[in-house]
Amino acid sequence: MKAKIRALTRRTSQLDLGYVLTRLNQVMHGWAHHFRHAVAKNVFAMLDSFAWWRVISMLRQRHRWRWKDARRQFTDRTGRWLPITAGEIEMRRIAAIPVTRYRYRGTKIPSPWTGTAAA
């Protein structure tokens, strides 16, 4: 997953930010929905942080921002961080996806080894 994020967010990339955010959302959310039944909450948070830093690094390189400029661009007056957006497209967090474990279903699942034997 990190390799896919790296491929989309190269520091010298000239791809449109809207396209990058759309592809990141698609790739990351597809991956997260597949693994949401595992114990992956910390991995989701780590990937969110990794992707956020990659996008910020890409934007800093592209616009020749210092850290102070990037922070000014993505915080509100109270100092809270705003999501990275390109028009209507927003970088969505995968850490917000609820992780649900499979429930134990016991005897509700029919066993393929009981019953009539196929000859």
C-alpha positions, 0 to 999 in steps of 0.5 A, a space after each residue: 500500500 505504501 508503494 502505491 501511495 509513493 507512486 501517486 505522490 512523487 515530490 516532483 509530480 506534476 499531476 493535478 492535485 484533484 486527480 491525486 486526491 481522487 486516486 488516493 481516496 480510491 486506492 486507500 479506501 478500497 484497501 481499507 474496506 478489504 482489511 476492515 475485518 482484521 485488527 488493522 486500526 493502527 495500520 489505518 492510522 499509520 497509512 493516513 499519516 503516511 499519505 498526509 505527509 506525502 501529499 504535504 511534501 509534494 505540495 511544499 515542493 510544488 509551491 516552494 512552501 516552507 513549513 510555515 506556509 504549508 501550516 498557514 494554508 491548512 490550518 484555521 484561525 484556531 490552529 486546527 488542521 483542515 483536510 487537504 482539498 482540491 475544490 470539492 475533492 477532499 482527502 478522506 481518512 481511512 482511520 475513520 472506517 470502523 473495524 468490525 470483527 467477524 462474529 463467531 457463527 458456530 453451528 449456523 454455518 452448515 458443515 460440508 462434511 456432514 450429511 449425504 456423501 456424494 458418490 
